């Protein structure tokens, strides 16, 4: 091996060692950045070290690193420690990016080697320039097509930087580009994680607040339901209520009226959640208010069996029929004031004469109720009109049944028949009827049997819709006697 070739090999080895040192330093810095809780401060410190290290690597006297955004605008800058602070740095940067070597590197995206600044038009000597430069290197910090910054190295003597220096700093710059890409991505990711953590805390706080509000809503809604069912001689009344969510659109109501009348309501407001729950309270209140008002009126317009409204004299209109006018009045109110919301409710409203056992009812689009005359004989009380709140001129036909001693009326919302198993199989009306026939011994046992059978059917599946159930039973003499003895 000749002396020249040996010298070249030694130079190459020195360069490789310096590049390896640069790579190791950048890797060490990146690991420190990842581990540090103060990412922004550490990144600036690392970039400052990188500029100083580049100066040391090339033998430059001064240097600067300009960081660029994707549009080529300068976002930050770093000077070697020997450069000190520069007065009017932003003005100088603007000039060199517009007309100087840095601007040339930005446009060409290639290394700019200035052997003598006095004769190279790419270098601008400014009147207030804080240093004199003769040799200059402008290096783009590139990764692929992405330009992260421009590194500028300077020396006060001409022809200091040669091709070997250029090759060395280009390798270091490529490593710096990788570091900058990873560092910027990591800091963005870290910032995103912090934002997510902050958002998570806010969401959890909001969720907790919302949950508390829903609990309040649930409590308020439960206050709309009867605290306890009325105790009427010769009658047993039982009910169940299971909301699918914290608040519900289903409801039932049982309330005493003048003239020994008893109002019974079971209804299902369309939709679910808070909106349905709010309208549930409205429907429940309107039915009660209009029922009581209608009973106080001597001549009330009543939808009769033929479906036409007529002025029925009080002497010919039983109190139960007058009270049922609440359905038509509620329908008119909802359609007039809330038609834009598209809210309606299926509803069964009945008024029972507790002495005679005569029950007049309107079924406004609701699930048919089961009327058990005996354990083997039953009939369905199907719809007698449309849902409440759809059309202002809807007609609601009134029908009646007579509950003799020992007979039972059972009502429910479609959450019962729509309850699904884990495989998606609906509970259905047929299975409900089968359970009713087996359990029709008392209102309490009847509803309990349905709940137990629903639980077996659903298994681990969640309740998809609200459930409300009521059962009305007229005691025969022996059951009443047994009840009195208790």
C-alpha positions as CSV (number, residue, x, y, z in Angstrom):
1,X,0.0,0.0,0.0
2,X,1.4,3.4,-1.0
3,X,1.7,6.4,1.3
4,X,-1.0,8.2,-0.6
5,X,-3.4,5.3,-0.4
6,X,-2.6,4.8,3.3
7,X,-3.3,8.5,4.0
8,X,-6.6,8.3,2.1
9,X,-7.6,5.2,4.2
10,X,-6.7,7.0,7.4
11,X,-8.8,10.0,6.4
12,X,-11.7,7.7,5.5
13,X,-11.4,6.0,8.9
14,X,-11.3,9.3,10.7
15,X,-14.4,10.4,8.8
16,X,-16.2,7.2,9.6
17,X,-15.3,7.5,13.3
18,X,-16.5,11.1,13.3
19,X,-19.8,10.1,11.6
20,X,-20.2,7.2,14.1
21,X,-19.6,9.6,16.9
22,X,-22.2,12.0,15.4
23,X,-24.7,9.1,15.0
24,X,-24.1,7.9,18.6
25,X,-24.5,11.5,19.9
26,X,-27.8,12.0,18.1
27,X,-29.1,8.6,19.2
28,X,-28.1,9.4,22.8
29,X,-29.9,12.7,22.5
30,X,-33.0,11.1,21.1
31,X,-33.2,8.5,24.0
32,X,-32.8,11.4,26.5
33,X,-35.6,13.3,24.7
34,X,-37.9,10.3,25.0
35,X,-37.2,9.8,28.7
36,X,-37.3,13.5,29.6
37,X,-40.6,14.9,31.0
38,X,-39.5,18.4,29.7
39,X,-39.5,17.5,26.0
40,X,-39.6,21.1,24.6
41,X,-36.7,22.4,26.7
42,X,-34.6,19.3,26.1
43,X,-35.2,19.4,22.3
44,X,-33.8,23.0,22.2
45,X,-30.8,21.9,24.2
46,X,-30.2,19.0,21.9
47,X,-30.4,21.1,18.8
48,X,-28.0,23.6,20.3
49,X,-25.6,20.8,21.0
50,X,-26.0,19.6,17.4
51,X,-25.0,23.0,16.0
52,X,-22.0,23.1,18.3
53,X,-21.0,19.5,17.4
54,X,-21.3,20.4,13.7
55,X,-18.9,23.3,14.2
56,X,-16.5,20.9,16.0
57,X,-16.8,18.3,13.3
58,X,-15.9,20.6,10.4
59,X,-13.5,23.0,12.0
60,X,-15.9,25.9,11.5
61,X,-15.7,29.0,13.7
62,X,-19.4,29.8,13.8
63,X,-22.7,28.3,12.7
64,X,-26.4,28.4,12.7
65,X,-29.3,26.0,12.4
66,X,-32.6,27.3,11.0
67,X,-35.7,25.1,11.5
68,X,-38.3,25.3,8.8
69,X,-42.0,24.3,8.6
70,X,-43.4,22.4,5.6
71,X,-43.9,25.7,3.8
72,X,-40.3,26.8,4.2
73,X,-40.9,29.4,6.8
74,X,-38.4,29.7,9.7
75,X,-39.9,28.5,13.0
76,X,-36.8,28.6,15.2
77,X,-33.1,29.2,15.0
78,X,-29.9,28.2,16.9
79,X,-26.5,29.8,16.9
80,X,-23.2,28.2,18.0
81,X,-22.2,29.3,21.4
82,X,-19.2,31.2,19.9
83,X,-21.6,33.3,17.9
84,X,-23.2,34.6,21.1
85,X,-26.5,36.6,20.8
86,X,-27.2,38.4,17.5
87,X,-28.9,41.8,17.5
88,X,-31.8,42.0,15.0
89,X,-31.5,38.2,14.3
90,X,-35.0,38.0,12.8
91,X,-34.2,40.8,10.3
92,X,-30.9,39.1,9.3
93,X,-32.7,35.7,8.9
94,X,-35.3,37.3,6.7
95,X,-32.7,38.8,4.4
96,X,-30.6,35.7,4.0
97,X,-33.7,33.5,3.4
98,X,-34.8,35.9,0.7
99,X,-31.5,36.7,-1.0
100,X,-28.6,34.9,0.7
101,X,-27.1,31.4,0.7
102,X,-29.8,30.0,3.0
103,X,-32.4,31.1,0.5
104,X,-30.4,29.5,-2.3
105,X,-30.2,26.2,-0.4
106,X,-33.9,26.3,0.3
107,X,-34.7,26.7,-3.4
108,X,-32.1,24.2,-4.7
109,X,-32.2,21.8,-1.8
110,X,-28.6,21.0,-2.2
111,X,-25.3,21.8,-0.5
112,X,-24.0,25.3,-1.1
113,X,-20.2,25.5,-0.8
114,X,-18.7,29.0,-0.8
115,X,-15.0,28.9,-1.0
116,X,-14.6,32.7,-0.7
117,X,-17.6,34.9,0.3
118,X,-16.0,38.0,-1.2
119,X,-16.4,36.6,-4.7
120,X,-19.5,34.4,-4.4
121,X,-22.8,36.2,-5.1
122,X,-24.8,33.8,-3.0
123,X,-23.3,35.3,0.2
124,X,-24.5,38.6,1.4
125,X,-22.4,40.8,3.6
126,X,-24.7,42.9,5.7
127,X,-23.8,46.3,7.2
128,X,-24.7,45.2,10.7
129,X,-23.4,41.6,10.3
130,X,-21.8,40.5,13.6
131,X,-19.1,38.4,12.0
132,X,-16.9,38.2,8.9
133,X,-17.1,35.0,6.8
134,X,-14.9,33.9,3.9
135,X,-15.6,30.1,3.8
136,X,-19.3,29.1,4.1
137,X,-21.2,25.8,4.0
138,X,-25.0,25.7,3.6
139,X,-26.4,22.2,4.2
140,X,-30.1,21.2,3.7
141,X,-31.4,19.0,6.5
142,X,-33.3,16.6,4.2
143,X,-35.1,13.3,4.5
144,X,-36.6,12.3,1.3
145,X,-38.5,15.4,0.0
146,X,-39.0,16.9,3.5
147,X,-36.7,19.8,4.3
148,X,-36.5,20.2,8.1
149,X,-33.9,23.0,8.2
150,X,-30.7,24.6,7.0
151,X,-27.4,24.3,8.7
152,X,-24.9,27.0,7.9
153,X,-21.2,26.8,8.9
154,X,-18.7,29.7,8.6
155,X,-15.0,30.4,8.8
156,X,-13.1,33.7,8.6
157,X,-10.5,32.4,6.2
158,X,-11.2,31.4,2.6
159,X,-11.2,27.8,1.1
160,X,-11.4,26.1,4.5
161,X,-14.1,23.6,3.6
162,X,-13.2,20.9,1.1
163,X,-15.1,18.1,-0.6
164,X,-14.3,15.7,2.3
165,X,-15.7,18.1,4.8
166,X,-18.8,18.4,2.7
167,X,-19.2,14.6,2.5
168,X,-18.8,14.4,6.2
169,X,-21.3,17.1,7.1
170,X,-23.8,15.7,4.6
171,X,-23.7,12.4,6.3
172,X,-24.2,14.1,9.7
173,X,-27.0,16.2,8.3
174,X,-28.8,13.1,7.0
175,X,-28.6,11.7,10.5
176,X,-29.8,15.0,11.9
177,X,-32.8,14.9,9.5
178,X,-33.7,11.4,10.9
179,X,-33.4,12.7,14.4
180,X,-35.5,15.8,13.7
181,X,-38.2,13.8,12.0
182,X,-38.4,11.4,14.9
183,X,-38.1,14.1,17.5
184,X,-40.8,16.2,16.0
185,X,-43.1,13.2,15.5
186,X,-42.4,12.1,19.1
187,X,-43.1,15.5,20.5
188,X,-46.3,15.7,18.5
189,X,-47.3,12.3,19.7
190,X,-46.4,13.2,23.3
191,X,-48.5,16.4,22.9
192,X,-51.3,14.4,21.5
193,X,-51.2,12.0,24.4
194,X,-51.2,14.9,26.8
195,X,-54.2,16.3,24.9
196,X,-55.9,12.9,25.1
197,X,-55.2,12.6,28.8
198,X,-56.6,16.1,29.3
199,X,-59.6,15.3,27.2
200,X,-60.0,12.0,29.1
201,X,-60.1,13.9,32.4
202,X,-62.6,16.4,30.9
203,X,-64.7,13.6,29.5
204,X,-64.7,11.6,32.7
205,X,-65.6,14.8,34.6
206,X,-68.4,15.5,32.2
207,X,-69.5,11.9,32.2
208,X,-69.6,12.0,36.0
209,X,-71.6,15.2,35.9
210,X,-73.9,13.8,33.3
211,X,-74.4,10.6,35.2
212,X,-75.3,12.6,38.3
213,X,-77.8,14.6,36.2
214,X,-79.3,11.4,34.9
215,X,-79.6,10.0,38.4
216,X,-81.5,13.2,39.3
217,X,-83.6,12.7,36.2
218,X,-84.3,9.1,37.2
219,X,-85.3,10.1,40.7
220,X,-87.6,12.8,39.3
221,X,-89.1,10.4,36.9
222,X,-89.7,7.8,39.6
223,X,-91.6,10.5,41.5
224,X,-94.0,10.6,38.5
225,X,-94.8,6.9,39.1
226,X,-97.1,6.0,41.9
227,X,-95.2,5.7,45.2
228,X,-97.6,2.9,46.1
229,X,-100.7,1.6,44.3
230,X,-104.0,2.7,45.7
231,X,-105.6,0.3,48.2
232,X,-109.2,-0.2,47.0
233,X,-111.6,-2.6,48.8
234,X,-112.2,-5.7,46.7
235,X,-109.3,-4.9,44.3
236,X,-105.7,-5.9,44.1
237,X,-103.4,-3.7,41.9
238,X,-99.8,-4.6,41.1
239,X,-97.2,-3.0,38.9
240,X,-93.6,-3.3,37.7
241,X,-91.2,-0.8,36.1
242,X,-87.8,-1.5,34.5
243,X,-86.1,1.2,32.5
244,X,-83.5,0.0,29.9
245,X,-81.4,3.2,30.7
246,X,-81.3,5.6,33.6
247,X,-84.4,7.3,32.3
248,X,-87.4,5.9,30.4
249,X,-90.2,6.8,28.0
250,X,-92.5,4.0,29.3
251,X,-94.7,4.7,32.3
252,X,-97.8,3.6,34.1
253,X,-100.1,5.5,36.4
254,X,-102.9,4.5,38.8
255,X,-104.8,7.3,40.5
256,X,-108.1,7.8,42.2
257,X,-110.8,10.1,40.8
258,X,-114.0,11.4,42.2
259,X,-117.3,9.3,42.1
260,X,-115.4,6.1,43.2
261,X,-113.5,6.1,39.9
262,X,-110.0,4.8,39.4
263,X,-107.8,5.9,36.5
264,X,-105.3,3.4,35.0
265,X,-102.7,4.3,32.4
266,X,-100.0,2.3,30.7
267,X,-98.1,4.1,27.9
268,X,-95.0,4.1,25.8
269,X,-93.6,7.4,24.5
270,X,-91.7,7.0,21.2
271,X,-87.9,7.1,21.3
272,X,-85.7,6.5,24.3
273,X,-83.5,8.4,26.7
274,X,-83.8,11.9,28.1
275,X,-86.2,13.3,25.4
276,X,-88.7,10.5,25.9
277,X,-88.4,10.8,29.7
278,X,-89.3,14.5,29.5
279,X,-92.3,13.9,27.4
280,X,-93.3,10.9,29.6
281,X,-93.7,13.4,32.4
282,X,-95.8,15.7,30.1
283,X,-98.1,12.9,28.9
284,X,-98.6,11.6,32.5
285,X,-99.5,15.1,33.8
286,X,-101.8,16.0,30.9
287,X,-103.8,12.8,31.3
288,X,-104.3,13.4,35.0
289,X,-105.2,17.1,34.7
290,X,-107.6,16.6,31.8
291,X,-109.3,13.6,33.4
292,X,-110.0,15.6,36.6
293,X,-111.1,18.7,34.5
294,X,-113.4,16.6,32.4
295,X,-115.1,15.1,35.4
296,X,-115.9,18.5,36.7
297,X,-117.6,19.6,33.5
298,X,-121.3,19.1,33.2
299,X,-121.3,18.8,29.4
300,X,-118.1,17.3,28.0
301,X,-117.4,16.5,24.3
302,X,-116.8,12.8,24.4
303,X,-115.6,10.6,21.5
304,X,-118.4,8.0,21.4
305,X,-118.5,4.5,20.0
306,X,-119.1,5.7,16.5
307,X,-116.1,8.0,16.7
308,X,-118.0,11.4,16.5
309,X,-117.7,14.1,19.1
310,X,-121.0,15.0,20.8
311,X,-122.2,17.0,23.7
312,X,-123.4,14.3,26.1
313,X,-125.6,15.5,29.0
314,X,-124.1,14.6,32.4
315,X,-127.2,12.5,33.2
316,X,-126.4,10.3,30.2
317,X,-122.6,10.3,30.5
318,X,-121.1,8.2,33.3
319,X,-118.1,9.8,35.0
320,X,-115.8,7.2,33.6
321,X,-116.6,8.2,30.0
322,X,-116.2,11.9,30.8
323,X,-112.8,11.3,32.2
324,X,-111.7,9.5,29.1
325,X,-112.0,12.7,27.2
326,X,-108.5,13.3,28.6
327,X,-107.1,11.3,25.7
328,X,-108.6,13.5,23.0
329,X,-107.5,16.7,24.9
330,X,-104.0,15.4,25.4
331,X,-103.8,14.4,21.7
332,X,-104.8,17.9,20.7
333,X,-102.4,19.6,23.0
334,X,-99.4,17.5,21.9
335,X,-100.2,17.9,18.2
336,X,-100.6,21.7,18.6
337,X,-97.6,22.4,20.7
338,X,-95.1,19.6,20.0
339,X,-95.8,18.4,16.5
340,X,-92.4,19.6,15.3
341,X,-90.6,17.3,17.7
342,X,-92.5,14.3,16.1
343,X,-93.3,12.9,19.6
344,X,-96.2,10.6,20.2
345,X,-97.2,7.9,22.6
346,X,-99.1,4.6,22.5
347,X,-101.4,4.6,25.5
348,X,-104.1,2.5,27.2
349,X,-106.2,4.7,29.5
350,X,-109.1,3.2,31.4
351,X,-111.4,4.4,34.1
352,X,-112.8,1.8,36.5
353,X,-115.9,2.2,38.5
354,X,-114.7,0.4,41.6
355,X,-118.2,-0.5,42.9
356,X,-119.7,-2.0,39.7
357,X,-116.5,-3.3,38.1
358,X,-117.4,-1.5,34.8
359,X,-114.2,-0.4,33.0
360,X,-114.4,2.1,30.1
361,X,-111.2,2.3,28.1
362,X,-109.4,3.7,25.1
363,X,-106.5,1.9,23.6
364,X,-104.6,4.5,21.6
365,X,-102.4,2.3,19.5
366,X,-101.0,0.4,22.5
367,X,-100.2,-3.3,22.9
368,X,-103.4,-5.3,23.4
369,X,-104.2,-5.9,27.1
370,X,-105.1,-9.4,28.4
371,X,-108.5,-9.7,30.1
372,X,-108.8,-13.0,31.9
373,X,-112.4,-13.9,32.6
374,X,-111.0,-17.2,34.0
375,X,-107.7,-19.1,33.8
376,X,-108.8,-20.7,30.5
377,X,-111.0,-17.9,29.1
378,X,-109.5,-14.6,28.0
379,X,-109.9,-11.8,25.5
380,X,-107.6,-9.0,24.1
381,X,-108.4,-5.3,24.5
382,X,-106.9,-4.2,21.2
383,X,-106.5,-0.6,19.8
384,X,-109.6,1.6,19.6
385,X,-107.7,4.6,18.0
386,X,-104.3,5.8,16.9
387,X,-101.3,6.8,19.0
388,X,-101.7,10.1,20.9
389,X,-100.1,13.1,19.3
390,X,-100.0,12.1,15.6
391,X,-103.1,13.8,14.2
392,X,-105.1,16.6,15.7
393,X,-108.5,15.2,14.5
394,X,-107.8,11.6,15.6
395,X,-110.9,9.6,16.8
396,X,-110.7,7.5,19.9
397,X,-113.4,5.0,20.4
398,X,-114.5,4.1,23.9
399,X,-115.2,0.5,24.8
400,X,-116.1,-1.2,28.0
401,X,-115.8,-4.4,29.9
402,X,-117.1,-5.6,33.2
403,X,-114.7,-7.2,35.6
404,X,-116.5,-9.8,37.7
405,X,-115.0,-11.2,40.9
406,X,-111.9,-13.3,40.3
407,X,-111.2,-11.7,36.9
408,X,-107.9,-10.0,36.0
409,X,-106.7,-7.4,33.6
410,X,-103.0,-7.4,32.6
411,X,-101.2,-4.6,30.6
412,X,-97.6,-4.2,29.5
413,X,-95.3,-2.2,27.1
414,X,-93.6,-3.7,24.2
415,X,-90.3,-4.0,26.1
416,X,-91.7,-7.3,27.4
417,X,-92.3,-8.9,24.0
418,X,-89.3,-7.3,22.4
419,X,-86.9,-8.5,25.0
420,X,-84.2,-10.5,23.2
421,X,-81.9,-13.4,24.2
422,X,-78.2,-13.4,23.6
423,X,-78.9,-15.0,20.2
424,X,-81.4,-12.3,19.3
425,X,-84.6,-14.3,19.7
426,X,-87.6,-12.2,20.8
427,X,-89.6,-13.1,23.9
428,X,-92.8,-12.6,21.8
429,X,-96.5,-12.4,22.6
430,X,-97.1,-16.2,22.4
431,X,-94.6,-17.0,25.1
432,X,-96.0,-14.1,27.2
433,X,-99.5,-15.6,26.9
434,X,-98.2,-19.1,27.8
435,X,-96.6,-17.6,31.0
436,X,-99.8,-15.7,31.8
437,X,-102.0,-18.8,31.6
438,X,-99.7,-20.7,34.0
439,X,-99.3,-17.9,36.5
440,X,-102.7,-16.3,36.6
441,X,-103.4,-17.0,40.3
442,X,-102.8,-13.5,41.7
443,X,-101.5,-10.2,40.3
444,X,-98.3,-10.4,42.3
445,X,-97.5,-13.9,41.3
446,X,-98.4,-13.1,37.7
447,X,-95.9,-10.3,37.3
448,X,-93.3,-12.2,39.2
449,X,-93.6,-15.2,36.9
450,X,-93.2,-12.9,33.9
451,X,-90.1,-11.3,35.3
452,X,-88.6,-14.7,36.1
453,X,-89.3,-16.1,32.7
454,X,-88.0,-12.9,31.0
455,X,-84.7,-13.4,33.0
456,X,-84.4,-17.0,31.9
457,X,-85.0,-16.0,28.3
458,X,-82.6,-13.0,28.2
459,X,-79.7,-14.7,30.1
460,X,-76.7,-12.4,30.0
461,X,-78.3,-10.1,27.4
462,X,-79.0,-6.5,28.4
463,X,-82.5,-5.0,28.4
464,X,-82.9,-3.2,25.1
465,X,-86.2,-1.4,25.8
466,X,-88.1,-0.1,28.8
467,X,-90.6,-2.4,30.5
468,X,-93.8,-1.4,32.4
469,X,-96.5,-3.8,33.6
470,X,-99.7,-3.5,35.6
471,X,-102.2,-6.1,36.8
472,X,-105.7,-5.4,38.1
473,X,-107.6,-8.1,39.9
474,X,-111.1,-8.1,41.4
475,X,-111.2,-10.2,44.5
476,X,-113.8,-12.9,44.9
477,X,-115.5,-13.3,48.3
478,X,-113.1,-15.9,49.6
479,X,-110.0,-14.0,48.5
480,X,-111.3,-10.8,50.0
481,X,-112.0,-12.6,53.3
482,X,-108.5,-14.1,53.3
483,X,-107.1,-10.6,52.6
484,X,-109.1,-9.1,55.5
485,X,-107.9,-11.8,57.9
486,X,-104.3,-10.8,57.0
